[in-house]
Amino acid sequence: MLNRIWTAFFFVAFLAGLGRWLIGGDGDVWQELVASLFDMAKVGFEIALGLTGVMALWLGIMRVGERGGAVDLLARAFGPLFRRLFPGVPAGHAAEGAIVMNMAANMLGLDNAATPLGLKAMRELQDLNPSDDTASNDQVLFLVINTSAVTVLPVTIFTYRAQLGAADPTDVFLPLLIATFFSTLAGLIVTAAVQRLRLFEPVVLAYLGGLTALIAGTVVYFAQLPQEAMETQSTLLANLLIFSVVIVFFGLAVRRRVNLYEAFVEGAKDGFTTAVTIIPYLIAMLVAIGVLRASGALDLALDGVRWAVASAGLDTRWVDGLPTALMKPLSGSGARGLLIETMNAHGADSFAGRLASVVQGSTETTFYVLAVYFGAVKIRHTRHALGCGLAADVAGIIAAILVSYLFFG
């Protein structure tokens, strides 16, 4: 999928360039296209290089939390909920622990831990599946929640925003948390409706009702504030929550007698390796997106959408964040490239830059997750997993747009 998208960007850019030259008489388009190749390659390298310090910092902190038992703590907190959402899993079965641990790792943004735990959960669920090649209800729900899982600490988003010059890289924290919650809730409700899963049990209602009330109360509180006060208080709350999480991580690690310094350095080394590893992928996507914009094809497509939106009497500022939204279900690296390109073109603190950041963190790469997790257990018939996952994506994107207008509009 990504190979086709990436290749198509270059061919579309070439055709758009031909159109500008042969029809519009603009011979400078070829110079602009070639210049964009070199410019975006340079930008990609500089961004990846600048990510090193921030990535090392956050992955060091995350390693301290992981060693301190933050994943175990979340697993115990949400265990009763997940046991009722997956009725086909017997109490005490290995799948139960793997599911809860995977969700906890996803909440903390621990991708390196979440993926192995997720694959283990799928294998355990497959042991309970009466069919060799058709997904069970529990497997479908597990995948849908994974494609829209709430992320409490979107470290990567903060990192990119910091590198691209955001005055406050964490100012998208609350909007992102709200959008990803609604994405997960929508995926759960749609899947439950298809599977006739009972969501009205007291324990399930207590969890979902309590979390929904908390999120709704946050939205209502900030909605009644003047714009300046909203930005000030949301920034204060976001930074307080983030630093409080860091202190909780350190406290848990101290209680377990973890060597915080060594754990931090170990995680920071992974951060350095990660930052260096993404250089070729980042350059590949930024170069492709750069020639697409330089050719005029991207702006032409967005102008068409913007015209349609304006004709309906709606505000058009959200259209600049649309490419990231459309790419995210298909390709994580593609969406990351579009996020960076949007912030680079419009500014990290622009409405488009902030919206793209919220969109990037509110949904997951649905097609990739389905391919990897189902492929690991040789499931060929995924039933309603894709439809429910995409429904969660759409809900997350709509929520991201609305909450971005609330906080940054």
BELFENLIN-V780314 format. One record per residue. N is the residue number from 1. SS is DSSP state (alpha for helix, beta for strand, coil for the rest). NEAR is the number of other C-alpha atoms within 8 Angstrom. D_CENTER is the distance of its C-alpha to the mean C-alpha in Angstrom with 2 decimals. Layout:
N;SS;NEAR;D_CENTER
N;SS;NEAR;D_CENTER
This chain:
1;coil;6;18.56
2;alpha;8;17.12
3;alpha;6;20.76
4;alpha;7;21.91
5;alpha;8;19.37
6;alpha;10;20.10
7;alpha;8;23.82
8;alpha;8;23.87
9;alpha;12;22.65
10;alpha;11;25.82
11;alpha;8;28.17
12;alpha;10;27.03
13;alpha;15;27.45
14;alpha;9;30.89
15;alpha;8;31.97
16;alpha;11;30.91
17;alpha;12;32.83
18;alpha;9;35.83
19;alpha;9;35.73
20;alpha;12;35.74
21;alpha;12;38.59
22;alpha;8;40.79
23;coil;7;40.36
24;coil;7;39.52
25;coil;7;41.62
26;coil;8;38.92
27;coil;8;39.74
28;coil;7;37.54
29;alpha;12;34.43
30;alpha;8;35.01
31;alpha;8;35.30
32;alpha;10;32.04
33;alpha;11;30.26
34;alpha;9;31.74
35;alpha;8;31.06
36;alpha;12;27.36
37;alpha;12;27.24
38;alpha;9;28.60
39;alpha;8;26.91
40;alpha;12;23.34
41;alpha;12;24.18
42;alpha;8;25.43
43;alpha;9;22.43
44;alpha;12;20.08
45;alpha;11;22.39
46;alpha;8;22.78
47;alpha;10;19.09
48;alpha;13;18.61
49;alpha;9;21.85
50;alpha;9;20.95
51;alpha;12;17.74
52;alpha;12;20.06
53;alpha;8;21.32
54;alpha;10;18.21
55;alpha;15;16.37
56;alpha;14;19.61
57;alpha;10;19.81
58;alpha;11;16.53
59;alpha;13;16.80
60;alpha;16;20.39
61;alpha;12;19.63
62;alpha;13;17.20
63;alpha;12;20.03
64;alpha;15;22.47
65;alpha;16;20.51
66;alpha;10;20.23
67;alpha;10;23.96
68;alpha;15;24.82
69;coil;10;23.64
70;alpha;11;20.59
71;alpha;12;19.16
72;alpha;9;22.61
73;alpha;8;22.78
74;alpha;10;19.67
75;alpha;12;20.96
76;alpha;8;24.29
77;alpha;7;22.96
78;alpha;9;21.06
79;alpha;9;23.41
80;alpha;9;25.70
81;alpha;10;23.01
82;alpha;11;21.70
83;alpha;11;25.34
84;alpha;8;26.03
85;alpha;9;23.04
86;coil;9;24.19
87;coil;8;27.94
88;coil;6;28.67
89;coil;12;27.99
90;coil;7;31.24
91;coil;6;31.34
92;coil;6;31.21
93;coil;8;29.89
94;alpha;8;27.77
95;alpha;12;24.94
96;alpha;14;24.68
97;alpha;9;24.05
98;alpha;12;21.57
99;alpha;13;19.46
100;alpha;12;19.55
101;alpha;14;18.89
102;alpha;14;15.86
103;alpha;12;14.32
104;alpha;13;15.45
105;alpha;13;13.98
106;alpha;14;10.47
107;alpha;12;11.11
108;coil;12;12.20
109;coil;11;9.45
110;coil;10;12.40
111;alpha;8;11.16
112;alpha;6;14.80
113;alpha;9;16.16
114;alpha;14;13.82
115;alpha;9;14.48
116;alpha;8;18.27
117;alpha;12;18.44
118;alpha;12;16.65
119;alpha;10;19.13
120;alpha;10;21.92
121;alpha;14;21.10
122;alpha;14;21.23
123;alpha;10;24.52
124;alpha;10;25.93
125;alpha;12;25.05
126;alpha;10;26.70
127;alpha;7;29.80
128;alpha;8;30.01
129;coil;9;29.41
130;coil;5;32.80
131;coil;7;31.63
132;coil;8;31.01
133;coil;8;28.88
134;beta;10;27.59
135;coil;13;24.62
136;coil;8;25.71
137;alpha;7;24.45
138;alpha;11;22.98
139;alpha;11;21.12
140;alpha;13;19.73
141;alpha;12;18.57
142;alpha;9;17.06
143;alpha;13;15.02
144;alpha;16;13.96
145;alpha;12;12.88
146;alpha;11;10.96
147;alpha;13;9.07
148;coil;17;8.12
149;coil;15;8.75
150;coil;11;9.04
151;coil;12;7.88
152;coil;8;11.01
153;coil;8;10.69
154;coil;11;7.66
155;alpha;8;10.25
156;alpha;7;8.96
157;alpha;10;8.29
158;alpha;10;11.72
159;alpha;12;13.20
160;alpha;10;12.72
161;alpha;11;13.97
162;alpha;12;16.82
163;alpha;10;17.86
164;coil;12;18.02
165;coil;7;20.28
166;coil;11;18.59
167;coil;6;21.33
168;coil;7;19.08
169;coil;10;15.67
170;coil;9;14.74
171;coil;9;15.89
172;coil;10;12.48
173;alpha;9;12.15
174;alpha;9;13.97
175;alpha;12;12.67
176;alpha;14;9.02
177;alpha;12;10.53
178;alpha;11;12.64
179;alpha;16;10.32
180;alpha;17;8.14
181;alpha;11;11.69
182;alpha;11;13.14
183;alpha;19;10.74
184;alpha;14;11.77
185;alpha;9;15.27
186;alpha;11;15.68
187;alpha;15;14.81
188;alpha;11;17.23
189;alpha;8;19.89
190;alpha;10;19.96
191;alpha;13;20.21
192;alpha;11;22.76
193;alpha;8;24.75
194;alpha;7;25.01
195;alpha;7;25.94
196;coil;6;28.07
197;coil;9;26.45
198;coil;6;28.02
199;coil;8;25.73
200;coil;6;28.79
201;coil;7;29.84
202;alpha;6;30.44
203;alpha;8;28.00
204;alpha;13;25.08
205;alpha;11;26.09
206;alpha;8;26.39
207;alpha;9;22.84
208;alpha;8;21.16
209;alpha;9;23.77
210;alpha;9;23.50
211;alpha;8;19.74
212;alpha;8;20.05
213;alpha;8;23.05
214;alpha;8;21.36
215;alpha;9;18.47
216;alpha;8;21.10
217;alpha;8;23.44
218;alpha;8;21.02
219;alpha;8;20.52
220;alpha;8;24.29
221;alpha;8;25.23
222;alpha;10;23.29
223;alpha;8;24.29
224;coil;6;27.94
225;coil;8;27.73
226;coil;6;28.83
227;alpha;8;26.16
228;alpha;6;27.32
229;alpha;8;27.54
230;alpha;12;24.10
231;alpha;10;22.55
232;alpha;8;24.80
233;alpha;8;24.23
234;alpha;11;20.45
235;alpha;11;20.36
236;alpha;8;22.93
237;alpha;8;21.22
238;alpha;12;17.80
239;alpha;9;19.64
240;alpha;8;21.97
241;alpha;8;19.37
242;alpha;9;17.56
243;alpha;8;20.98
244;alpha;8;22.18
245;alpha;8;19.53
246;alpha;10;20.75
247;alpha;8;24.29
248;alpha;9;23.62
249;alpha;15;22.29
250;alpha;12;25.46
251;alpha;9;27.63
252;alpha;12;26.55
253;alpha;16;27.15
254;alpha;11;30.54
255;alpha;8;31.50
256;coil;7;30.91
257;coil;6;32.83
258;coil;10;30.08
259;coil;8;30.95
260;alpha;10;28.21
261;alpha;6;29.15
262;alpha;7;29.13
263;alpha;13;25.84
264;alpha;14;24.24
265;alpha;9;25.90
266;alpha;10;24.83
267;alpha;15;21.13
268;alpha;14;21.72
269;alpha;10;23.31
270;alpha;10;20.22
271;alpha;15;18.33
272;alpha;12;21.08
273;alpha;8;20.98
274;alpha;9;17.25
275;alpha;13;17.75
276;alpha;10;20.78
277;alpha;7;19.36
278;coil;9;16.69
279;alpha;11;19.52
280;alpha;7;20.75
281;alpha;8;17.42
282;alpha;13;16.49
283;alpha;13;20.05
284;alpha;9;20.11
285;alpha;13;17.27
286;alpha;14;18.47
287;alpha;13;22.03
288;alpha;12;21.33
289;alpha;12;19.52
290;alpha;12;22.27
291;alpha;15;25.10
292;alpha;14;23.58
293;alpha;11;23.62
294;alpha;12;26.99
295;alpha;14;28.53
296;coil;11;27.80
297;alpha;12;26.08
298;alpha;9;22.66
299;alpha;8;24.45
300;alpha;8;26.77
301;alpha;8;24.11
302;alpha;10;22.39
303;alpha;8;25.91
304;alpha;8;26.67
305;alpha;9;23.76
306;alpha;10;24.64
307;alpha;8;28.26
308;alpha;8;27.50
309;alpha;11;25.46
310;alpha;10;28.26
311;alpha;7;30.86
312;coil;6;29.41
313;coil;6;29.91
314;coil;7;26.27
315;coil;7;24.64
316;coil;8;23.14
317;alpha;7;20.99
318;alpha;11;17.71
319;alpha;10;18.65
320;alpha;9;17.68
321;alpha;13;13.97
322;alpha;9;14.52
323;alpha;9;14.23
324;alpha;14;10.53
325;alpha;13;10.16
326;alpha;8;12.64
327;alpha;11;11.42
328;alpha;15;7.82
329;coil;15;9.61
330;coil;13;12.10
331;coil;13;10.94
332;alpha;11;8.15
333;alpha;9;10.92
334;alpha;12;12.14
335;alpha;14;9.20
336;alpha;10;9.27
337;alpha;12;12.96
338;alpha;13;12.95
339;alpha;13;10.96
340;alpha;10;13.61
341;alpha;11;16.32
342;alpha;14;15.73
343;alpha;16;15.98
344;alpha;9;18.86
345;alpha;6;20.64
346;alpha;9;20.34
347;coil;12;19.75
348;coil;12;16.95
349;coil;9;18.61
350;coil;9;19.27
351;alpha;11;18.01
352;alpha;15;16.28
353;alpha;15;14.65
354;alpha;14;13.45
355;alpha;13;12.35
356;alpha;15;10.35
357;alpha;12;8.62
358;alpha;14;8.08
359;alpha;17;7.06
360;alpha;15;4.45
361;alpha;12;2.98
362;alpha;17;5.01
363;coil;17;4.73
364;coil;15;4.97
365;coil;12;7.68
366;alpha;14;10.43
367;alpha;10;13.44
368;alpha;10;12.74
369;alpha;12;12.24
370;alpha;12;15.34
371;alpha;8;17.27
372;alpha;8;16.88
373;alpha;12;17.45
374;alpha;12;20.14
375;alpha;10;21.63
376;alpha;10;22.18
377;coil;9;24.56
378;coil;8;25.96
379;coil;12;24.90
380;coil;9;25.82
381;beta;7;25.89
382;coil;11;22.48
383;coil;8;24.04
384;coil;8;21.79
385;alpha;12;18.52
386;alpha;12;17.23
387;alpha;7;18.52
388;alpha;12;17.08
389;alpha;15;13.59
390;alpha;10;13.83
391;alpha;11;15.33
392;alpha;17;12.37
393;alpha;14;10.22
394;alpha;9;13.12
395;alpha;11;13.42
396;alpha;17;9.93
397;alpha;14;10.72
398;alpha;8;14.20
399;alpha;12;13.38
400;alpha;16;11.25
401;alpha;11;14.37
402;alpha;8;16.83
403;alpha;11;15.58
404;alpha;14;15.30
405;alpha;8;18.90
406;alpha;8;19.87
407;alpha;11;18.84
408;alpha;9;19.33
409;coil;6;21.57
